[in-house]
């Protein structure tokens, strides 16, 4: 079974340059359930974000990575860490080029592809597809275009779907 990241904009109202945001969680407040669950899985959500990036360029960089043979996970993980742990602006070309370079992507080619909008239409088509099939949040996992699983779920949920599809556990 192939795994592919499909583009989806969390907030389509975010302008291309991004936007300021108010702080959602105060520094001394107890950890949220999302922070606790993430922490149990080795994911850190750093508090203090004051900027929301428009993710369209990041989605284009993801498509670039996929075209270069990256299964999407190496670059995606680097970008995830940069955004959620380092509070990086993933709507900035130079940030994406740096992250791509760190993930083993050719920086000059990535910069050229992003500046030229090489993957813009492909990402727009993917976003349309996601809305058409009913994606309303991330993560959403779609299996064989038949079953959808929304949100971070326990492994048993995925095993159930795989069983319904007649797939054996590896």
Buried (B, 14 or more C-beta within 10 A) or exposed (E): EEEEBBBBBEEEEBEEEBEEEEEEBEEEEEEEEEBEEBEEEEBEBEBEBEEBBBBBBBBBBBBBBBEBEBEBEBBBEBBBBBBBEEBBBBBBBEBBBBBBBBBEBBBEBBBEBBEEEBBBEBBBEBBEBBEEEEBEEBEBBBBEEEEBBBEBEEEEEBEEBBEEEEEEEE
